[in-house]
Amino acid sequence: MLDRTDVQILSLLQNNAKLTIKELAEAMHLTTSPIFERIKKLEKEGVIDGYVALVNAEKAGKGQIVFCNISMPVYTTENIESFETLVRTMPQVMECYHLAGVVDYQLKVCVKDIKEYDAFLKELAKIQIIKIHSSTVVLHDVKYSTVIPLD
């Protein structure tokens, strides 16, 4: 269970993961030792999964986001595991969610443009255990955040 100090550390790190232990301690009016120990504990327990640089997709030449909805007509454990293993190897797929409802999976795909998405779809269509249900092209971000609300 996260206490107030853990939440404060996580909030600060979510907004700037480059903060040093010293900067965190100063912001929280604590010494560096307890901050260091808390962070190590949060990492060990898997609360902190890792640290990343958030890259601007458009400036990196991959500004087109498309949500691809997929169904699995033959819904077996073997097919589920096979598809999930395969999708983890696809660099264009930023996120993949296994859903309950009309579609079985939703992929967030990041590509240069629609032409690249078309090529991606043609590769996806080769996977015989799935059916591409629909694609939704993103026009622009209204809100994008990686911050998990902690309070």
C-alpha positions as CSV (number, residue, x, y, z in Angstrom):
1,M,0.0,0.0,0.0
2,L,1.3,3.4,-0.9
3,D,1.6,6.0,1.8
4,R,1.6,9.8,1.4
5,T,5.4,9.9,1.0
6,D,5.4,7.2,-1.7
7,V,2.6,9.1,-3.6
8,Q,4.6,12.3,-3.4
9,I,7.7,10.7,-4.7
10,L,5.8,9.0,-7.6
11,S,4.0,12.3,-8.4
12,L,7.3,14.2,-8.7
13,L,8.9,11.4,-10.7
14,Q,6.0,11.1,-13.1
15,N,6.3,14.8,-13.9
16,N,10.1,14.7,-14.2
17,A,11.9,11.3,-14.0
18,K,15.3,13.1,-14.3
19,L,15.0,14.6,-10.8
20,T,17.9,13.5,-8.6
21,I,17.6,12.0,-5.2
22,K,18.9,15.3,-3.8
23,E,16.2,17.4,-5.8
24,L,13.5,15.0,-4.6
25,A,14.6,15.3,-1.0
26,E,14.7,19.1,-1.2
27,A,11.2,19.2,-2.7
28,M,9.9,17.0,0.0
29,H,11.9,18.5,2.9
30,L,13.5,15.2,3.7
31,T,17.1,13.9,3.6
32,T,18.4,11.8,0.7
33,S,18.6,8.5,2.5
34,P,14.9,7.9,3.0
35,I,14.1,9.0,-0.5
36,F,16.7,6.7,-2.0
37,E,15.4,3.8,0.1
38,R,11.7,4.5,-0.8
39,I,12.6,4.6,-4.5
40,K,14.5,1.3,-4.4
41,K,11.6,-0.3,-2.6
42,L,9.1,1.1,-5.2
43,E,11.3,-0.3,-7.9
44,K,11.7,-3.7,-6.3
45,E,8.0,-4.0,-5.7
46,G,7.3,-3.1,-9.3
47,V,5.4,0.1,-8.6
48,I,8.0,1.9,-10.6
49,D,8.4,-0.2,-13.9
50,G,11.1,1.9,-15.4
51,Y,12.2,5.3,-16.6
52,V,11.8,6.5,-20.2
53,A,12.2,9.5,-22.4
54,L,8.9,10.6,-23.9
55,V,9.6,11.2,-27.6
56,N,7.4,13.5,-29.7
57,A,6.1,11.1,-32.4
58,E,5.4,13.8,-34.9
59,K,8.9,15.3,-34.6
60,A,10.4,11.8,-34.9
61,G,8.6,11.3,-38.2
62,K,5.9,8.9,-36.8
63,G,3.1,11.3,-36.3
64,Q,0.1,9.2,-37.5
65,I,-1.7,7.3,-34.8
66,V,-4.4,4.8,-35.7
67,F,-6.5,2.6,-33.4
68,C,-6.9,-0.8,-35.0
69,N,-9.7,-3.1,-33.7
70,I,-9.2,-6.8,-34.1
71,S,-11.5,-9.8,-33.5
72,M,-10.5,-13.4,-33.1
73,P,-13.1,-15.7,-34.7
74,V,-11.7,-18.8,-33.2
75,Y,-11.1,-17.7,-29.6
76,T,-8.8,-20.3,-28.0
77,T,-6.0,-20.1,-25.5
78,E,-3.6,-21.2,-28.2
79,N,-4.7,-18.4,-30.6
80,I,-4.7,-15.8,-27.8
81,E,-1.2,-16.7,-26.8
82,S,0.0,-16.8,-30.4
83,F,-1.4,-13.5,-31.3
84,E,-0.2,-11.7,-28.1
85,T,3.3,-13.1,-28.6
86,L,3.3,-11.9,-32.2
87,V,2.0,-8.4,-31.4
88,R,4.7,-7.8,-28.8
89,T,7.3,-8.0,-31.7
90,M,5.6,-5.4,-33.8
91,P,7.4,-2.1,-33.4
92,Q,4.5,0.0,-34.8
93,V,2.2,-1.2,-32.0
94,M,2.6,1.1,-29.1
95,E,-0.2,-0.4,-27.0
96,C,-2.4,-3.5,-27.2
97,Y,-5.4,-4.2,-25.1
98,H,-7.3,-7.4,-24.8
99,L,-10.9,-6.4,-24.5
100,A,-14.3,-7.7,-23.5
101,G,-17.0,-6.7,-26.0
102,V,-17.5,-6.5,-29.7
103,V,-13.8,-6.6,-30.6
104,D,-11.2,-8.7,-28.9
105,Y,-8.2,-6.4,-29.2
106,Q,-7.4,-2.8,-29.7
107,L,-4.0,-1.8,-31.0
108,K,-2.6,1.7,-30.8
109,V,-0.4,1.9,-33.9
110,C,2.2,4.7,-34.5
111,V,3.3,5.1,-38.2
112,K,4.7,7.8,-40.5
113,D,1.5,8.2,-42.5
114,I,-1.5,6.4,-43.9
115,K,0.6,4.7,-46.6
116,E,2.7,3.1,-43.9
117,Y,-0.4,2.1,-42.0
118,D,-1.7,0.4,-45.2
119,A,1.5,-1.6,-45.4
120,F,1.1,-2.5,-41.7
121,L,-2.5,-3.7,-42.3
122,K,-1.4,-5.9,-45.2
123,E,1.1,-7.6,-42.9
124,L,-1.5,-7.9,-40.2
125,A,-4.0,-9.4,-42.7
126,K,-1.5,-12.4,-43.1
127,I,-2.3,-13.5,-39.6
128,Q,-5.0,-16.1,-40.2
129,I,-6.3,-16.4,-36.6
130,I,-7.5,-12.8,-36.5
131,K,-9.9,-10.5,-38.4
132,I,-9.3,-6.8,-38.7
133,H,-12.6,-5.3,-37.5
134,S,-12.0,-1.6,-38.1
135,S,-9.4,1.3,-38.0
136,T,-9.9,4.7,-36.5
137,V,-7.5,7.4,-37.7
138,V,-6.5,10.0,-35.1
139,L,-6.8,13.6,-36.4
140,H,-5.1,15.2,-33.4
141,D,-4.5,14.7,-29.7
142,V,-6.9,16.4,-27.4
143,K,-5.3,15.0,-24.2
144,Y,-2.3,12.8,-23.9
145,S,-0.7,11.9,-20.5
146,T,1.4,9.2,-19.1
147,V,0.7,10.3,-15.5
148,I,-1.2,7.8,-13.4
149,P,-3.6,9.6,-11.0
150,L,-2.5,8.6,-7.5
151,D,-5.0,10.5,-5.3
